[in-house]
Amino acid sequence: MSTPSDDDASRIPPRPPLPPRTGESAPARTGDNLQAQFRAKKAELETHVSHARDQLDQANERIKERTGRDLVVAIGVGLLIGGVILASLLFAKWSFVVIGLAIILLAVWELVLALRSGGRKVDLWPQLVLGALLAAGGYFADPWLTWVMLFVAVFGVVVWRLVSQMIAKDGRTYGDVLTDAMAGGFIQVYVPFLGALVLMLLRQPRGEWWVLSLIVVVVAADTCAYASGLLFGRGGRHPMAPRVSPKKTWEGFAGAVLGSLVAGALVGVYLLGVPWWAGVILGAGLVASATIGDLGESLLKRDLGIKDMSSWLPGHGGLLDRLDSMLPSAVIALALYFLLTPLAAA
């Protein structure tokens, strides 16, 4: 048998490399690729999130410069309060009564402090005690007793102020004393009495849905007015009442009207069970009362020389800065309840 020579051996091609074993190298490289892709996607997502956050912060700062409000904080506080109120209306009327009375008394306290900062002498504890009785009467007493209690509350705070002034003898003029007494009576009408009308509406059959509709329509009007004013009323192009509230424009009012009419039609059909046109009537009435209430509070703050009633609600100001549209609207909502409820029954 012959043996291969060196020349024959050089002609033999080299042995090809063995394929990698299954489950060792290839999967390791695949796993590395997956991890690298995951890290790349994560880094890309973080970049997008950071960019979006920067854009949101810049937009929030621009809005804050123009309106003096922190939009992100305001939305968070609004959602928290709205969630509590919504839960109380949907699950237990009595809990909304408790929340409502607490809000009314805090608003009375806030208004007393604001008036005192403007130089008025207002007695806190008579306002709180009589205000609590007046507001609670809206839910627990007959309607005629609420009117009687309104007279008692106004008479009580006025007499208390006059007697306190006679005892103090601090040299205030008759004009100042009369203004102090009128300011005390105004508090009882503006906050506890209008709050009592909200609770009076609540006690009616399906009243919780009417109170919820009142809140939805007024909030929609305020939100749409704010958004429309920012988008179309920049620079105060067409101010509504420049001497009362320079930042309120007709562009914002147009947004409020549109938002309230749409919201009124929706809550009328889906919450109150009335025809859509009846919901539009509700929206029109509430946007009118909300606008009047908003301008009225702006006039009061301008007279007192303050921007907000207080700083209790971050991003919003004070309680009355949120209730200024709601309280006067209770009159319209209660009247329309009796006018439009028969349509739901039909």
Disulfide bonds with the S-S distance in Angstrom:
none
